Amino acid sequence: MNISFVGAGVGSLYAALLLTKRNPSLHITIYEKEARVGGRLNYVEFENGAKVDEGPTIVLLPSKLKQQLIEAGLSEDEVELLEVDPLYRLRYQDGTSFYKYRDIERQADEIERTFGEGDAFRRYMSQKKEEYQIGFNTFLDRSYASKTELFEPKLLLLLMRLKAYESAHGNMKRFFEDERLRVAYSLQTLYIGGNPYATPSLYGLIPYREQEEGVWYVKGGYFSLATTMENELKRRGVRFVMNATVNRVHVTDGVANGVTVNDEYVPYDAVIVNGDFPLMERLVDGVTPKAYEPSSGTLLLYFTVKGELDLPIHQFDLPNDFEGSMRTIFEDGKLSEYPAMYTFNPSRMDETLAPDGTSVLYVLVPVPRKLEREDIEAQGTIDHLVGRIEVLLPDFRERVIEMKVRTPMDAERFGLFEGGSFGIAPKLSQSAAFKPQARPFSKIERLYAVGASVHPCGGVPIVMIGSQLLVKKMEEEMGAIHRDDTRSVSSM
Ligand SMILES: Cc1cc2nc3c(=O)[nH]c(=O)nc-3n(C[C@H](O)[C@H](O)[C@H](O)COP(=O)(O)OP(=O)(O)OC[C@H]3O[C@@H](n4cnc5c(N)ncnc54)[C@H](O)[C@@H]3O)c2cc1C
């Protein structure tokens, strides 16, 4: 059986690992329009040879990730996971700052010291523990055959119990009095491109899990996970075709039977699309594309600098009026004057990224989509952000060797739907059964999908859960394909 993947993002790479582990006789071809695998899980390279992660930096769900790698036949020592503790520092414009620690009692003390709400934090952790188990098993780790499944009374009751009708930030009002704490435990919806004031509290379980399992780091950079997967797939005989754009997915009589790649038709028994789903849908014969709402855009600055940087590995630098800043970005579609800023200083724990005597720094800021560098420069945003780094590192500007910038329009040109960094927006009408599934069209057989805009959600280990659901679905259906040889393109 010949199977092709459109795109070499982590969703494809991991699904191909699972498929080759379980069905070694499969012939798999992965088409990737770029020269490198990994998609968003990639790196930026500087002239001095330094490298820094281009997209993902925070390894969440480390135990799940380890389990996933083992399930796909990779040994644990192929990917070295290092714990980052404290998880990160939160700095507020008013001068307050506090750390998140994995140890619950240490965290409660830190919150008591800073906000006088240590007990509220303990209550948060015990209530969210219960909610997480329900949320994970019921809504994340399963596929949906139809939208109506979500209306089963049992699921509706669970959604009510999880208060899915509240926003992630609104839900924090049940726990914390101080607005800065509410923000500290809801801003994580931004990890998947959602406004904490509008994203359902179901996604607000991310900060709970982050606190419980901690934040981790892949030695060599998160991007090295993609290279590890690629090398293993090559060892298993998977064919990678790089610089190869798939322009069409062919469907005949309700069955996907091949792709057009670089203007040439190539037959396949099954096709899995991994590019951003709203754009992939447009390639499929006979499908009328649906309207989707994209996630937020991001402005990314990458630096290589002289010397070490006295900054925590992860840091959030937040405005006093966080709510106003979110409104400006998500509702008014404008750049915020004092945006939330995330910095990542991996050189602090990984000397392999930059030549001796230099470091790398990554800066991410949520911004509206559709912005070009000129729009951002016209508002002085890059200068403003560098100025904020200089509050902590006064000579930062002079130490910069090289800076690279990535805008929402760069993301759109790369192939992210409308420049949204994280797939389709995390809102109820685009979640769970309402999200494209591993088998996205009931009327098209042998066409499958995986990736950040496909159920369950964006984020590396979560996309990999999507790969697991995809492989399960394919295996259920592949039995039928084997029995019905008349449908096999190899017999055409
Ligand atoms: C700035 C940023 C920060 C992030 N931070 C984190 C984080 O800290 N932690 C975390 O877990 N996650 C994070 N994420 C999310 C995570 O990176 C994604 O959810 C995940 O990598 C998406 O994988 P995917 O399988 O959807 O593939 P993608 O990364 O979308 O890759 C799809 C691939 O398909 C290719 N392709 C598209 N169209 C075609 C075509 N027609 N023909 C051939 N090839 C095609 C593309 O070139 C691409 O390589 C972040 C993302 C971004 C952008």
The ligand as a Tripos MOL2 file, in Angstrom:
@<TRIPOS>MOLECULE
LIG
   53    58     1     0     0
SMALL
NO_CHARGES

@<TRIPOS>ATOM
      1 C1          5.5290   31.1870   17.0490 C.3       1 LIG1
      2 C2          5.0240   29.8580   17.5150 C.ar      1 LIG1
      3 C3          5.2500   29.4420   18.8290 C.ar      1 LIG1
      4 C4          4.8000   28.1910   19.2560 C.ar      1 LIG1
      5 N1          5.0780   27.7980   20.5270 N.ar      1 LIG1
      6 C5          4.7710   26.5430   20.9190 C.ar      1 LIG1
      7 C6          5.2490   26.0450   22.1590 C.ar      1 LIG1
      8 O1          5.9510   26.7420   22.8970 O.2       1 LIG1
      9 N2          4.9290   24.7630   22.4980 N.ar      1 LIG1
     10 C7          4.2080   23.9480   21.6760 C.ar      1 LIG1
     11 O2          3.9720   22.7790   22.0130 O.2       1 LIG1
     12 N3          3.7360   24.4130   20.4850 N.ar      1 LIG1
     13 C8          4.0080   25.6650   20.0890 C.ar      1 LIG1
     14 N4          3.6100   26.1180   18.8630 N.ar      1 LIG1
     15 C9          2.6850   25.2950   18.0630 C.3       1 LIG1
     16 C10         3.3630   24.1680   17.3030 C.3       1 LIG1
     17 O3          4.5080   24.6540   16.6480 O.3       1 LIG1
     18 C11         2.3950   23.6230   16.2530 C.3       1 LIG1
     19 O4          1.1460   23.2870   16.8530 O.3       1 LIG1
     20 C12         2.9110   22.3920   15.5240 C.3       1 LIG1
     21 O5          4.2850   22.4790   15.2300 O.3       1 LIG1
     22 C13         2.1020   22.2570   14.2370 C.3       1 LIG1
     23 O6          2.4350   21.0690   13.5660 O.3       1 LIG1
     24 P1          1.6240   20.6180   12.2870 P.3       1 LIG1
     25 O7          1.6630   19.1220   12.2370 O.co2     1 LIG1
     26 O8          0.2990   21.2730   12.2280 O.co2     1 LIG1
     27 O9          2.4990   21.0640   11.0510 O.3       1 LIG1
     28 P2          3.0130   22.4800   10.5160 P.3       1 LIG1
     29 O10         4.0480   22.9690   11.4110 O.co2     1 LIG1
     30 O11         1.8840   23.3750   10.1660 O.co2     1 LIG1
     31 O12         3.7180   21.9940    9.1670 O.3       1 LIG1
     32 C14         2.9990   21.7060    8.0060 C.3       1 LIG1
     33 C15         3.9890   21.4930    6.8800 C.3       1 LIG1
     34 O13         3.2630   21.3330    5.6620 O.3       1 LIG1
     35 C16         3.9790   21.9700    4.6050 C.3       1 LIG1
     36 N5          3.0330   22.2410    3.5230 N.ar      1 LIG1
     37 C17         1.9780   23.0920    3.5560 C.ar      1 LIG1
     38 N6          1.3320   23.0850    2.3670 N.ar      1 LIG1
     39 C18         1.9950   22.2110    1.5770 C.ar      1 LIG1
     40 C19         1.7980   21.7630    0.2330 C.ar      1 LIG1
     41 N7          0.7780   22.2160   -0.5200 N.pl3     1 LIG1
     42 N8          2.6660   20.8640   -0.2820 N.ar      1 LIG1
     43 C20         3.7050   20.3730    0.4750 C.ar      1 LIG1
     44 N9          3.9340   20.7740    1.7470 N.ar      1 LIG1
     45 C21         3.0840   21.6720    2.2940 C.ar      1 LIG1
     46 C22         4.5290   23.2130    5.2740 C.3       1 LIG1
     47 O14         5.6240   23.7390    4.5570 O.3       1 LIG1
     48 C23         4.9230   22.6790    6.6480 C.3       1 LIG1
     49 O15         6.2600   22.2360    6.6810 O.3       1 LIG1
     50 C24         4.0600   27.3550   18.3800 C.ar      1 LIG1
     51 C25         3.8320   27.7620   17.0730 C.ar      1 LIG1
     52 C26         4.3170   28.9990   16.6380 C.ar      1 LIG1
     53 C27         4.0900   29.4050   15.2120 C.3       1 LIG1
@<TRIPOS>BOND
     1     1     2 1
     2     2     3 ar
     3     2    52 ar
     4     3     4 ar
     5     4     5 ar
     6     4    50 ar
     7     5     6 ar
     8     6     7 ar
     9     6    13 1
    10     7     8 2
    11     7     9 ar
    12     9    10 ar
    13    10    11 2
    14    10    12 ar
    15    12    13 ar
    16    13    14 ar
    17    14    15 1
    18    14    50 ar
    19    15    16 1
    20    16    17 1
    21    16    18 1
    22    18    19 1
    23    18    20 1
    24    20    21 1
    25    20    22 1
    26    22    23 1
    27    23    24 1
    28    24    25 2
    29    24    26 1
    30    24    27 1
    31    27    28 1
    32    28    29 2
    33    28    30 1
    34    28    31 1
    35    31    32 1
    36    32    33 1
    37    33    34 1
    38    33    48 1
    39    34    35 1
    40    35    36 1
    41    35    46 1
    42    36    37 ar
    43    36    45 ar
    44    37    38 ar
    45    38    39 ar
    46    39    40 ar
    47    39    45 ar
    48    40    41 1
    49    40    42 ar
    50    42    43 ar
    51    43    44 ar
    52    44    45 ar
    53    46    47 1
    54    46    48 1
    55    48    49 1
    56    50    51 ar
    57    51    52 ar
    58    52    53 1
@<TRIPOS>SUBSTRUCTURE
     1 LIG1         1 GROUP 0 **** ****
